Amino acid sequence: MRSIGISTLRRLANIINEAIDQIESVYAAADMPLPSLDAPFNPADPAEALLQSPTVEGATLNIMAAAAQLSATVASPVVFALHASQAFHISACLRAASEVNVVEVLREAGPDGLHASEIAAPSKTDPVLLARLLRLLATHNIFREVTPNVFANNRISSVLDKGKPSKVLFENRDARHTGTSGVAALIEFSADHNMKGAAMLADTMLHPKEGELPFNRAYRTSESIWDWLHRPENVYQMQRFAIGMQGSIALESTDAIHKGFDWGGLPTGSVLVDVGGGTGHISLAIAQKNPGLRVVVQDMEDTIKDSKIYWREHLPSHVESQMVDFQVHDFYTPQPILNAAVFMLRWIVHDWSDDRVVKILRHLRDAAQPTTKLVVIDMILESAARVLDSGEEVIPGSARPSAPAPLLPNWGAGKAAVYNLDLVVS
Ligand SMILES: C[S@@+](CC[C@H](N)C(=O)[O-])C[C@H]1O[C@@H](n2cnc3c(N)ncnc32)[C@H](O)[C@@H]1O
């Protein structure tokens, strides 16, 4: 009797069981319950910190990969493919819910939730439509339908909480994202501009025009997304993007930035140039732990204005001691800082085609001293194919661990963010 299918199912199930054992033993040792999916996310709960322990992080990745692969293995392939083709509804509903501040209205309502008619009232939107889209989201474990048409926040929906009273959000729409964690801004931006651009992917591929990206086709512009965002009429979108970038830190382990490079090993007074740094939130996090570093944040004009405000709010000591400079600089022009210890590019390289990236890097090389280091923070696109390890490491540190078989070696759905990010600004 052939048992390959069954054996694969069991092996996937075993990976899940083993991961559950690992997670439960970490929580049992700490005498804490695992945070519930039904309750709002509380970053101050010590049980949340345990999720970032290497054991729990590894086990979580295995569960995400194995559960998705298990579903793909047993589901009707037609149903599975159709679901994938309609995933845009999740994205669209999530943005719609966020735009009308559902999460904050539900936070104020508490765990018993609120009827869709009351959720829709402050935004004067259609309650029946709102109930349908919240139900779709609840079906994907985002929000909880407590009783028919009554919804409450859950662990996932609550991360979109902008932390302000809903009344304030409705009264001052332009400042909705100001001073927030940036998660809602990132999600709204993704589900707005990135989704509209992505909808044009096949059209741009089938009918290519010189220099045209899906974004250009969707927005009927020849400008880059960055120039488009910096148009005066798009200031809200530009600020939402910059704040969303602050939220992007949630995609990485909290201390990844501190572990990835020996910032503490740089002599006091060394200059860190955050090239295309946005508000400079990454260099700010580095400077918080390494106050002897001088920082130069470079970006486009309006973003630099926001960067100054962000630093004054979050690390005023560095601003007052003039240890941070803000510079409007186009990275396609010669780099003006000639004494950099480090040029840092976070989430820049993935934004541009190879020939454009070469231009950016050439300007940095021309301005570099022999001791200047280049720190590129981006994601590596591992193949989904299992290849034999040649044992040769072309770039030191570039070899990545592989997931155990029968999981996809790149952890499949567990690492979806990497592959999504690769395509967002293409
Ligand atoms: C994906 S964001 C990354 C921002 C920041 N490094 C971070 O990790 O949050 C890309 C940044 O590149 C900036 N940018 C785009 N074109 C630029 C140019 N020609 N010169 C300088 N900055 C540019 C954008 O304004 C934006 O802040």
The ligand as a MOL file (V3000), in Angstrom:
LIG
                    3D

  0  0  0     0  0            999 V3000
M  V30 BEGIN CTAB
M  V30 COUNTS 27 29 0 0 0
M  V30 BEGIN ATOM
M  V30 1 C 11.1550 51.8570 2.1580 0
M  V30 2 S 11.5240 53.4410 2.7910 0 CHG=1
M  V30 3 C 12.7580 53.0340 3.9790 0
M  V30 4 C 12.9310 54.1240 4.9870 0
M  V30 5 C 13.8980 53.7660 6.1390 0
M  V30 6 N 15.2120 53.4010 5.6720 0
M  V30 7 C 13.3060 52.6580 6.9840 0
M  V30 8 O 13.8920 51.5780 7.0480 0
M  V30 9 O 12.2510 52.8650 7.5680 0 CHG=-1
M  V30 10 C 12.4320 54.1780 1.4760 0
M  V30 11 C 12.8940 55.6150 1.7560 0
M  V30 12 O 13.6630 56.0710 0.6380 0
M  V30 13 C 13.4010 57.4600 0.4850 0
M  V30 14 N 13.7960 57.8410 -0.8820 0
M  V30 15 C 13.1970 57.5250 -2.0470 0
M  V30 16 N 13.8750 58.0580 -3.0770 0
M  V30 17 C 14.9190 58.7230 -2.5460 0
M  V30 18 C 16.0090 59.4670 -3.1150 0
M  V30 19 N 16.1380 59.6090 -4.4340 0
M  V30 20 N 16.9260 59.9820 -2.2820 0
M  V30 21 C 16.8200 59.8310 -0.9380 0
M  V30 22 N 15.8130 59.1400 -0.3290 0
M  V30 23 C 14.8920 58.5970 -1.1390 0
M  V30 24 C 11.9040 57.5470 0.7480 0
M  V30 25 O 11.4810 58.8770 1.0200 0
M  V30 26 C 11.7400 56.5970 1.9270 0
M  V30 27 O 11.8790 57.2660 3.1480 0
M  V30 END ATOM
M  V30 BEGIN BOND
M  V30 1 1 1 2
M  V30 2 1 2 3
M  V30 3 1 2 10
M  V30 4 1 3 4
M  V30 5 1 4 5
M  V30 6 1 5 6
M  V30 7 1 5 7
M  V30 8 2 7 8
M  V30 9 1 7 9
M  V30 10 1 10 11
M  V30 11 1 11 12
M  V30 12 1 11 26
M  V30 13 1 12 13
M  V30 14 1 13 14
M  V30 15 1 13 24
M  V30 16 1 14 15
M  V30 17 1 14 23
M  V30 18 2 15 16
M  V30 19 1 16 17
M  V30 20 1 17 18
M  V30 21 2 17 23
M  V30 22 1 18 19
M  V30 23 2 18 20
M  V30 24 1 20 21
M  V30 25 2 21 22
M  V30 26 1 22 23
M  V30 27 1 24 25
M  V30 28 1 24 26
M  V30 29 1 26 27
M  V30 END BOND
M  V30 END CTAB
M  END
